[in-house]
Amino acid sequence: MPHPKKIGLLGGTFDPIHNGHLHIAEHALNQLALDEIWFIPNNQSPQREKPRFSTQDRYNMCELALKNLDHFKLINIEINNQQNYTIDTLKKLQEQNPECEFNLILGMDAYLHFETWRDWQDILKRVHLVVVNRPGFETPTKNSNMKFITVPPLDISASEIRKNPQQHKTDMPEAVWDYLKDRL
């Protein structure tokens, strides 16, 4: 029987997608020997404020950022739903891709609130949870379905990019900035 395809799942509003997201994905791909990273932009996270950029613009920017990156794939499973819960997305992905082993990639800030997520215990039963460690955060005790990776920090902040995109244009892939500057 062939080994399952190992997939990293990186979800978020990607408001906008930036080099920090790609940096994390590249490190997760290599450190965990994953086959692919699937980027899953959402329409509206239940845990966050309304995005600055439209759903379609965020999806288009992700498409531009991931173009020609062989191991990165854009998945539109959440983009058309008003509100998305990770557990529902995981159920759909597992149903559609039974040959895959999924690894849900979270930043430490998201992990610290993970127990507030809908059906978080079920998420832990379904996937490996991959937590990206950040300087200044203590690595919590892990269970058997959790992995921690260390990614060299980049001084990039999506909230700072949203406040002043022009000042942070080098924090985004060039194609994303070219798209974004016409919409400011």
RAKA-V240340 format. One line per field, one symbol per residue. ss: DSSP state (@ for helix, = for strand, . for the rest). phi: phi as a letter, one per 20 degrees, with the letter a starting at -180 (. if undefined). psi: psi as a letter, one per 20 degrees, with the letter a starting at -180 (. if undefined). A space follows every 50 residues. Layout:
ss = ???
phi = ???
psi = ???
This chain:
ss = ....========......@@@@@@@@@@@@@....======...=..... ....@@@@@@@@@@@@.....===.........=.@@@@@@@@@@@...= =======@@@@..@@@...@@@@@@@.======............===== .......@@@@@@..@@@@@@..@@@@@@@@...
phi = .ffffededcdrfldefbffffffffffgffdleebddecfdfbffecff ffefgfffffffgffegmdgedceddfdfeefccdgffffgfffffcfed deceecfgffffdgfefflfffgffeceeddefcgndefffdefddcdcd dgfdeccffffffbggfdffecggfffgffffde
psi = pqqqpoppporahmmrqrhgghgggggggghjlqhrpppnqrgopiirrp qgqqggghgghggghipjohjpqppkhihiqgqppghgggggghghmijq oqoopqqhghhhjhiiqplhhhghhhrppopoqqpipporpqaijqqpqp ppqqmpphhhghgmhghkhiiqqghgghghhij.
